[in-house]
Amino acid sequence: MRASDAVTVVRGEEELFRRVGHLFSTVTDMACAANDLATWVAERRSEELTAAAERRSGEVRIRKIYRAGLLLDPGAAQELARIRDRFGARIRVSTEDVNETIIMDGRLVILAGDLTAGQRGYSVITQPETVQGVMSLFEAAWRSATDLAVFDAQVSEIRQLAPAVLDLLGSGVKDEAAARALGLGVRTYRRRVAELMTALGAESRFQAGVRARELGLV
């Protein structure tokens, strides 16, 4: 563990939970950002955290931002809706990459780092100026993100086609042949590909494939 100027770096989820897990029973305002559902909170002591959250349902303002590509997975889309409905969380989705972040009561920030020797590092920050800076970034991302229900409706159609389209893109099939395979016109197929790329936050078909693999869609 390393600490400096109100920034503590810990290694691994267990150590992180020992340091900050108790705060989930007292937090009144929590803002989170994540690229997928497999966050340290979801994976560690999930039953304990869920029980604490349910006991205080309605007392805590919860805002979450997730990467839009998650909505292409039916199971993930259902889980996000469950979180929203069960805990009263406000959820928005973004086509931009986001770093796994938790902000508690505007006083403490947890930032996820990279894996080293099989363990992820986490920065626990209480320095007011840094916390304020992270909060400003979150608020900007929140304003530019789309409400879960709105985005879910937008991608509902492409979600059904996503696996087949990704498979065809990965196989290098030409648009004309891919469109025929799906029973679509070429222009419709290309529009679906563009919609898929937007949902994945990808600027190219190759990048769309990379991001789809990161999300476990292929």
C-alpha positions as CSV (number, residue, x, y, z in Angstrom):
1,M,0.0,0.0,0.0
2,R,1.2,3.5,-0.8
3,A,-0.2,6.8,0.5
4,S,0.6,10.4,-0.5
5,D,-1.3,13.7,-0.2
6,A,-4.6,12.0,0.6
7,V,-4.3,9.5,-2.2
8,T,-4.0,5.9,-1.1
9,V,-3.1,3.1,-3.7
10,V,-4.2,-0.4,-2.7
11,R,-3.7,-3.7,-4.5
12,G,-6.6,-6.0,-5.0
13,E,-10.3,-6.0,-4.3
14,E,-10.1,-7.5,-0.8
15,E,-7.8,-4.8,0.5
16,L,-10.0,-2.2,-1.1
17,F,-13.1,-3.6,0.5
18,R,-11.5,-3.6,3.9
19,R,-10.7,0.1,3.6
20,V,-14.0,1.4,2.1
21,G,-16.6,-1.3,2.2
22,H,-18.2,0.0,5.4
23,L,-18.9,3.3,3.6
24,F,-21.6,1.7,1.5
25,S,-23.9,1.5,4.6
26,T,-23.7,5.3,5.2
27,V,-23.3,6.9,1.8
28,T,-26.1,9.2,0.8
29,D,-25.0,10.2,-2.7
30,M,-23.1,7.8,-5.0
31,A,-22.0,8.3,-8.5
32,C,-20.5,5.4,-10.5
33,A,-19.0,4.9,-14.0
34,A,-18.1,1.5,-15.5
35,N,-17.4,-0.1,-18.9
36,D,-19.1,-3.3,-17.9
37,L,-21.0,-5.1,-15.1
38,A,-17.9,-6.9,-13.7
39,T,-16.8,-4.2,-11.3
40,W,-15.2,-4.9,-7.9
41,V,-18.4,-3.9,-6.1
42,A,-20.4,-6.5,-8.2
43,E,-17.8,-9.2,-7.6
44,R,-16.9,-8.7,-3.9
45,R,-19.4,-9.1,-1.0
46,S,-22.2,-8.5,-3.4
47,E,-24.9,-10.0,-1.1
48,E,-23.8,-7.8,1.8
49,L,-23.7,-4.6,-0.3
50,T,-27.1,-5.5,-1.9
51,A,-28.7,-6.0,1.5
52,A,-27.3,-2.7,2.8
53,A,-28.6,-0.9,-0.3
54,E,-32.1,-2.5,0.0
55,R,-32.4,-1.5,3.6
56,R,-31.7,2.1,2.6
57,S,-33.7,2.2,-0.6
58,G,-34.9,5.7,-1.2
59,E,-32.4,7.3,1.1
60,V,-29.5,7.2,-1.3
61,R,-29.1,9.0,-4.6
62,I,-27.5,6.6,-7.0
63,R,-26.3,7.6,-10.5
64,K,-24.5,5.2,-12.8
65,I,-23.0,5.6,-16.2
66,Y,-22.3,2.5,-18.3
67,R,-20.7,2.0,-21.8
68,A,-23.4,1.8,-24.4
69,G,-22.2,-1.5,-25.9
70,L,-23.5,-3.3,-22.8
71,L,-27.1,-2.7,-24.2
72,L,-26.3,-5.0,-27.1
73,D,-26.2,-7.9,-24.7
74,P,-29.8,-8.9,-23.7
75,G,-28.7,-10.2,-20.4
76,A,-26.7,-7.1,-19.5
77,A,-29.6,-4.9,-20.6
78,Q,-32.0,-6.8,-18.3
79,E,-29.5,-6.5,-15.4
80,L,-29.2,-2.7,-15.8
81,A,-33.0,-2.4,-15.8
82,R,-33.1,-4.5,-12.7
83,I,-30.6,-2.3,-10.9
84,R,-32.6,0.8,-11.9
85,D,-35.9,-0.7,-10.7
86,R,-34.7,-2.4,-7.6
87,F,-32.5,0.3,-6.1
88,G,-34.0,3.4,-7.7
89,A,-30.8,4.1,-9.5
90,R,-30.6,6.6,-12.3
91,I,-28.7,5.0,-15.2
92,R,-27.3,6.6,-18.3
93,V,-25.2,5.1,-21.1
94,S,-22.4,6.6,-23.0
95,T,-20.7,5.7,-26.3
96,E,-17.4,6.9,-24.8
97,D,-15.0,4.8,-22.8
98,V,-15.3,5.4,-19.1
99,N,-12.9,4.4,-16.3
100,E,-14.3,2.4,-13.4
101,T,-15.0,5.2,-10.9
102,I,-17.0,5.6,-7.7
103,I,-17.7,8.9,-6.0
104,M,-19.1,8.9,-2.5
105,D,-20.8,12.0,-1.0
106,G,-18.5,14.3,-2.9
107,R,-15.8,13.5,-0.5
108,L,-14.1,10.2,-1.6
109,V,-13.2,8.9,-5.0
110,I,-12.2,5.3,-6.0
111,L,-10.5,5.0,-9.3
112,A,-9.7,1.6,-10.8
113,G,-6.2,1.1,-12.3
114,D,-4.5,-1.6,-14.4
115,L,-3.8,-5.2,-13.5
116,T,-0.4,-6.0,-12.2
117,A,0.6,-9.6,-11.4
118,G,-3.0,-10.6,-11.4
119,Q,-4.2,-7.8,-9.1
120,R,-5.8,-4.5,-10.0
121,G,-4.7,-1.4,-8.3
122,Y,-7.2,1.2,-6.9
123,S,-6.6,4.8,-5.9
124,V,-8.6,5.9,-2.9
125,I,-8.7,9.7,-3.0
126,T,-9.9,12.2,-0.4
127,Q,-7.9,15.3,-1.4
128,P,-10.7,17.8,-2.0
129,E,-9.3,19.4,-5.1
130,T,-8.8,16.1,-6.8
131,V,-12.2,14.8,-5.8
132,Q,-13.8,18.0,-7.2
133,G,-12.0,17.5,-10.4
134,V,-13.2,13.9,-10.8
135,M,-16.7,15.0,-9.9
136,S,-16.6,17.7,-12.7
137,L,-15.6,15.0,-15.2
138,F,-18.4,12.7,-14.1
139,E,-21.0,15.5,-14.3
140,A,-19.8,16.3,-17.9
141,A,-20.1,12.7,-18.8
142,W,-23.5,12.4,-17.2
143,R,-24.9,15.4,-19.1
144,S,-23.7,14.0,-22.4
145,A,-24.9,10.4,-21.7
146,T,-28.4,9.0,-22.7
147,D,-31.0,7.8,-20.3
148,L,-31.1,4.0,-20.1
149,A,-34.7,3.6,-21.3
150,V,-34.2,5.9,-24.3
151,F,-31.0,4.2,-25.4
152,D,-32.4,0.8,-24.8
153,A,-35.3,1.6,-27.2
154,Q,-32.9,2.9,-29.8
155,V,-30.8,-0.3,-29.8
156,S,-33.6,-2.8,-29.3
157,E,-33.7,-3.7,-33.0
158,I,-30.0,-3.9,-33.7
159,R,-29.6,-5.9,-30.5
160,Q,-31.3,-8.8,-32.2
161,L,-29.1,-8.7,-35.2
162,A,-25.8,-7.8,-33.4
163,P,-24.4,-11.4,-33.0
164,A,-25.0,-12.2,-36.7
165,V,-23.7,-8.9,-37.9
166,L,-20.6,-9.2,-35.8
167,D,-20.0,-12.7,-37.0
168,L,-20.3,-11.5,-40.7
169,L,-18.0,-8.6,-40.0
170,G,-15.4,-10.8,-38.4
171,S,-15.6,-13.2,-41.3
172,G,-14.8,-10.4,-43.8
173,V,-18.0,-11.1,-45.8
174,K,-18.8,-8.4,-48.3
175,D,-21.8,-6.2,-47.6
176,E,-23.8,-7.5,-50.4
177,A,-23.4,-11.2,-49.3
178,A,-23.9,-10.3,-45.7
179,A,-27.1,-8.4,-46.5
180,R,-28.4,-11.4,-48.4
181,A,-27.6,-13.8,-45.5
182,L,-29.7,-11.6,-43.2
183,G,-32.5,-11.1,-45.6
184,L,-31.8,-7.3,-45.7
185,G,-31.2,-4.8,-48.4
186,V,-27.6,-3.6,-48.7
187,R,-28.5,-0.1,-47.6
188,T,-30.4,-1.5,-44.6
189,Y,-27.5,-3.7,-43.7
190,R,-25.0,-0.8,-43.8
191,R,-27.3,1.2,-41.6
192,R,-27.4,-1.6,-39.1
193,V,-23.7,-1.8,-39.1
194,A,-23.4,2.0,-38.5
195,E,-25.9,1.7,-35.6
196,L,-23.9,-1.2,-34.2
197,M,-20.7,0.9,-34.4
198,T,-22.4,3.8,-32.7
199,A,-23.5,1.6,-29.9
200,L,-20.0,0.2,-29.4
201,G,-18.5,3.7,-29.6
202,A,-16.3,2.4,-32.6
203,E,-15.0,4.5,-35.4
204,S,-14.2,1.6,-37.7
205,R,-15.5,-2.0,-38.3
206,F,-12.3,-3.4,-36.9
207,Q,-12.6,-1.3,-33.7
208,A,-16.2,-2.5,-33.4
209,G,-14.9,-6.1,-33.5
210,V,-12.4,-5.3,-30.8
211,R,-14.9,-3.7,-28.5
212,A,-17.4,-6.5,-29.1
213,R,-14.8,-9.0,-27.9
214,E,-14.0,-6.8,-24.8
215,L,-17.7,-7.0,-23.9
216,G,-18.0,-10.7,-24.6
217,L,-20.4,-10.3,-27.5
218,V,-18.4,-12.5,-29.8
